[in-house]
Amino acid sequence: MKSMRSKIRTPFLLLIVVFPLVTLLLFNVVVRVYMDRNTKSELKTVAGSIGTSFRKEVTGSLKNNTNSILDEAFAKTYKALRNTKLASSTEMLLFDRRQELLYPKSGEEGFLTEKVTSQVRSKLQKMQDGKIYTLRDGQEKYFLLPYSLTNLPGERPTIVFVSQTSGTNALLRAINLILFCVMLLGVALAALVASRLSARIARPVVELSRLTKNIGQGEFTLPEQAFRPNDITELNLLYQSIGEMSARLAAYDKSQKTFLQNASHELKTPLMSIQGYAEGIANGVMPDVKHAAEIIGGESKRLNTLVEELLTLSRIESQTYAKELISMNLSDVLKEYAQRLGGFASKLNRKLQLSLPDVPVNILADDALLSQAVMNIVSNCLRYAKTAARITLKEEQGFAVIQVTDDGGGISPTDLPHIFERFYKGKGGNFGLGLAIAKSAVEFMGGTVQAYNSENGAVFEIAIPVQK
């Protein structure tokens, strides 16, 4: 497994090395092709001019020309060749019709060696007039262009122009050396830049990794100077997100601990009552066994209700509740809920009023969750109402709004921000779970719930999207 620094630096350096090498190779190929083509073109031009000049100097049969005349003609022609662009890289060879070398007299003239001259002579018979041929001698490359003196009726000698490419090779070597040095310098600078860049990225990532590890171990409070901000926007956003996550985890951890403490306390009270009366009955110290059994039964029901509410809340918040959304007409559903709450309202000597629209209001909802949310809120309003509570249904901006009001004294300003928190109990509250379950259930179905005070008492509003 490679480090981030290595993952960043290695491809970067490979690109810096490979790209210049490929460029250098292509440059050499292109330059060599261009220079060879240019040399061949100039060789043809010079050969045509020099060949014509030699014809003019040598007239009649080769047998009738003395050596002095040929020497003079060849010297003039050679001098003319020295005045061309190819002066330093081109030589002339004069062969008779028997392919015997006439000039130059020596086996070596300029860059020509006896070996090269011998190879030219061996190829002469297969050469076509005016066509360029390539001859290689080790690492050296030569271009050959034969030119026949066809206007001579005698032996019809042939001039062969030989051009070498050593100048091209020298130029390419010099250019390659310069480019290679530039490439090495570029690689060194690129390695330095890649190392600095990878370090700038890797260092804050290591710091962020250390922070996340600490968070995983339960250290939700980020220490000061734990991360030094830099000019990389994404890393700063990541640190900000980690900070927000840490704050949420800290709040969640605190709420879970509070939840466990409150749940333990709420469970302990009825259990102690049940245990006490049960032991009293078992020891025969309870004078009224029937009354003790009734208390045990009541506390058991209370305990069962508490456990059911805890399980419901846990399933909703852990996303393990099997949500089954069905289409329902809220007007019909609210009538049913009101009937089920009628007995509770009569017990408290309160009235439960219902105000519904004339047209159906259809939503997608889970009947069990919706009934629990609505009935928890309505029963809460009935307990705090003076005389009555009202359920009103209306449609506003694509939402079905269920408004539950009472004519009580309203919600205390100190309690209002916390009434939907788990185990938060205001004056006269039961377990502190009813409104928390209502909020979780409504939000689980994609709706919202809020509470506020009006001039006449408390107001709760449940808003659920209308079915389209």
N, C-alpha and C positions, 0 to 999 in steps of 0.2 A: 504494500500500500504506500503510495507516494504522498508527500506533504503538499499543501497548497502552494508553497513557494516553489517546489520542484515542478508541479503541474503547470504553473504559470511560466516559469523560466525556461523549461526544456523546449516546448514548442516554439517559443519566441526565439531562442537561440538557433534552433534548427532552421527556422524560416530565414533568419539573418544569414546563416551559412549557406544553405542550399540555394536560395534565390540568387545571391551573387555568383556562386559557382556555375549555375545554369546559365546565367546571363553572360558570364565570361566565356563559357563554351560556345554559346550561340554567337557571341561577338567574334570569336576566332574563326568559326565556320563561315560566317557572312563576310568578314574582312578577307579571308583567304580566297573565297570564291570571287569576290569583287576584284581583288588584285590580280588573280590569275586571269580573269576575263579581260581586265584592262591591259595586262602584259601581252596576252595573245593578240589583242586588237592592235596595239602599238607595234608588235613584232610583224604582223602582216603589212602594216603601212611602211615600216622601215625596210622590210625585205623587198617589197615592190619597188621602192625608190632606189635602193642600193643595187638590186638586180639589174634594173634598167641602166644605171650608171655604169655597171661593169660591162654590159653589152656594148655600150658605146666605146669603151676603152679598148675592148678586144674585138677585132674585126678579122674576117677571113678564117681560115682553118687553124686549128690549134697547132698543127704540125708546121705551119708556115710562120708561126709566131715564135720569136726567140724568147729565151728565158728572161732576158732583160725587159722585153715588152710586157710579158706576163707579170714579172715582178713589179714593174712600174704601174700596171693596171691594178694589180691587187693592192699595192700600197695606197694608190689614190682612193680606191674603193674602201679600204680599211680606215683611211683617214676620214672619209665621209661618214663612216659608221660611228667613229669616235665623237662626231659632232651631234649625234642624235641623243634623244632622251634615254635610250638604252645603251649608252656608251660603256658604262661600267659593268653591265650585266649581260652583254651580248657579244659573241664571237662569230667569226666566219670560217668555214671550211670549204675548200675547193677540191672536188674530186673529178677525175676523168671518167670516161665511159666504162673503163674497166674497174671503177670504184677504188682506184689508187689515189691516195692523198697527194695532191700537188702542192697546195699551200694550206697553212704555213709549213715551212720546211721542217721545223722542229716538232717533236711529238707533243710538246707543251707550249701553249700560247695563251697567256692570260690565265683564266681559271680552268682552261681545258687541260685535262690530263690524258695520258696515253690510253688509259682505261676507258675514259669517256669517248675519246676519238675512235677507239676500236669498236665500241658499242654503236656509235653513230654509223660507222662504216658497215657493220653487220646488218643494220636496219635499212640501209639506203636502197637496196633493191626492191623492198616492199613499199617504199614510201611513194605517195602520190604528190605531184607537183602542187604547191600552194596549200597543202593541208598540214595542220599543226599536230605534232605527235609529242607524247610525254615519255621522258626517260628518267628512271630513278637509279641513283647510285648511293646506296646506303640511305641516309636521311636527306640527301640532296635530291632536288627535283629539277629537271631541265625540260624546256620546250624546244622542239626541233621543227624547223620549217624549210623544206627543200625547195630550191628554185633552179629549174633547168634552163640553161642558155640555149634554147631551141633554135635560135637563128644562126648558130654556127653549124655549118654543114659537115664538119669533121667529127671530132670525137664527142662533141656535145657534152661538155663538162657540166657539173651540177654544183651550185653553191648551197651549202646547208648553214642556215643561221641557227645558232645555239644560244638560248637565253636561260640563265639560271635564276632561281627564286630565293637564293640565300639572303638577298636584301629584304625580301618580304618576311622571311623567317626571323631575321634580326629585329625588324621593326615590331613584329608580333611579340617577340620575346620581351622587348623593352616595354611595350604596352602592357603585356601580361604582368610583368614585374610591378609596374606602377599600380595596376588595378588590384593585384594581389595584396600589395601593401595597404592600399586604401581599404580593401575588404577586411584585412586583419585589424586595422584601426577601427572599422565599423563594428566588427564582432566584439572587440574589447569594450567599446562604448556601449554596445547593445547589452553585453553581459552585465556591465555596471548598472545600466538603466533597469534591466530586467530584475536584477538582484534588489535594487532599491524599491522598485515598484512592488515586487512580490512581498518584500518585507513590510511595506506600508499597508498591504492588504492583509497579510497573514497575522501581523501583530494584533490588530483590533479583533480579528476573528478569534484568536486564541483567548483574548480577554473576554469576549462575549461567550465563548464556550465555558470559561471558568465561571462566569455569572450563572449560566443555565445549569451547570452542575451544582452550584450552591443552592439554586432555587429547587432543584430536584431533591436536595437533602433537607429542605424545609427552611432555608434561610431566605425568606421572601423580601426582606429589606435590603435594598441595594446599597452597598457602602459608597461613601463619597469618593470621587476620583477613581471609581472602579473601571470607568471607560473614558478615555480621553477623546473628545470629539475631534473629527478630522474633516477634510474636504470631500470625503466620499459620501454622497447623499444616501445611498442605499444602506451603508453601515450605520449611519446615524439614525435612519428610520428603523433599522433592525433593533438598535439599542433602545429606541423609544418604545417599540412594540414589546420588547422584553420587559421594560419597566412597567408598561401597562398590564402585561400579563402577570407580572409579579404582584402588582397591587391587587388585581382581581383574585389571584390565588390566595393572597394573604386574607382578603375579605372573605373568600369562600372557606378558607381554613378556620377563620374565627367563627363564621356562622355555623359551620359544622360542629365545632366544639360547643358553641352555645346551644345548638340544637340538641346535642347529646346530653348536655347538662340539664336543659329544660325538660327533655323527654324523660330522663331518669327521674327528675323531681316529680313530674306529673304522674308517672307510673308508680312511683314509690308511695304516694299518698293513698290511693285506693287499695294497693296491695297491703299496706300496713293495717288499714282498717279491716280488710277481709281477714288478714292473719289474726288480728286481735280478737275479733268476734268468733272466728273459727276455734281458736284456742280456748276462749271462754266457754263455748258450747262443749268442747271436748273435755274440759276440766270440771264441767258442771257448776260453774260460778255465775252463769247467766240466768237471772230469774225469769226473764221473758225470752224464751228460745225463739218464738215466732218472730218477735221484733228484730232479734239479732239476725235471723235468717233473711228477713226482708232487707236489712241493711246490707248484708253480704250480697244479695241479689242485685240491689241497686248499684253498689260499687262495682260489681262484675259487669253490669251493663255499661256503666260509665267507662270502665277500663276497656271493654270491647269497642265502644265508640271511639275512644282515643286511639287504640291500636289501628282500627280501620282507617281513621283519618291520617295517621302517620304513614300507613302503607300506601294510601292513595297519593299523598303528597310525594312520597319517595318515588313511586312509579312514574308520576308525571315529570318530576325534575330529573330523573335518570333516563328519560326517554324510553322506558320499557313498557309504558302503558299502550295497550293495543287500541289505537285510535280508530274508530269506525265512524266516519262522517257520513251522515245521511241527510237527504233533503227533508226539511220540516217546515210547517207553517207555524211561525212563532205565536200567532194569536191563539191557535188551538192548544199549543204546548203550555202557554202561560195560564190558560184557563185551568188546565189539569194541575199545574203547580199550585195555583191559588186554592183549589179544592183540597189538595193534600195538606196545605198549611192552615186550612180553616179551623181545624181542631186546636192547633197550637195557639192561634189568635184568640179563640174563645176561652181557652185556659187562662190567657193573660188578660182577658177582658178588653181586647183590642179589636178594632175593625180592620179588615184587609180589603182595600178597594182596588178595582181593576179598570184601566182605561185603555181600550184597544182601537186601532184604526178600522175603517170599514173594508179596506182592501187587504188581501193576504200579504204577509211579509215572509218570504221564504229565505232560508239560510241553509248552509251546510254545517252541521254540528254533530257532536257526539251527545246523545241524549243523556247518558249517565253523568258526563262531566257538566253539561249545561244545567241539568236539574240540581246537581250538587252546588254549583256556583250560585244560581239564582236563589235556591232555597236557603243557603247559608246567609246570603246578604239580606233576604227578606226577613228571615227569623231574627237576625241581628237588629234590623230596624224595628221589628215588633217588640223586642225586649226593651228598647230605649224610647219607644213612642209613648206619648201621653194618652192618646185616644185611638189613633189610626195610622196605618201605613198604606202607601199607594204604589201600585205597579203601573207604569205607563210605557206603552210601546209606540215608537215613531220611527220613520225612516228619514235619514239625513245624509246627503252626499254619498250615496252608495253603501251606507252602513245601517244596519238595524240597531237601534238604540233602545235598550231596556233601562228605564229610569225608575229607581226605587227610592221613595222619599218617606220621611216620617215627620211627625209634629212634635218631636222631642226637643231637648235642649241643644242638639247639635253635638258635634265631635269636639272635644277639647283641643285647643291649638297645640298643646304639647303632645297629644296623642295622634293628631292627624297625619304627621309624616311617617308614623310607624305602624298604622293600623293593619297594613298588609304583610307585616313581618311575622315570621313564625314565632309562636309562643308569646307574642306581645299582647298583653291583656290590659284593656282599659278598665275603668271602674265598672264592676258588674259582669266582667267577661268570664267565659268558661275556661277552655284550654288555650285560647289564642291561636287556634289553627283554622277556624272556619273561613275567615277572610283571606288567609294565606292560601288555602286550597282554592278558593274562588278565583283569586288572581292567577294562580298557576294554571288552573283549568281553562280559563278564558284565553290566556295567552297561548296555551297549547293548541287551541282551536284557531289561532290566528287573529284573535280579537284583543281588545284592551279594556281595562277597568280603571275607574278613578272614583275618588270620593272628595266631597267638599261640603261646605255648609251654606245653607240659604237662610233667608229671613225666618223661615218657618221650621227649620230643623236640618237634619243631615240629608245629603243627596248622594246616591251611588249610581254610576252609569256604566253599563256594559255595552260595548260597541262591537258588533260582529259583521263582517262583510256580507252584503246581500247576495244571494245566489243569482248569477247572471243567466 
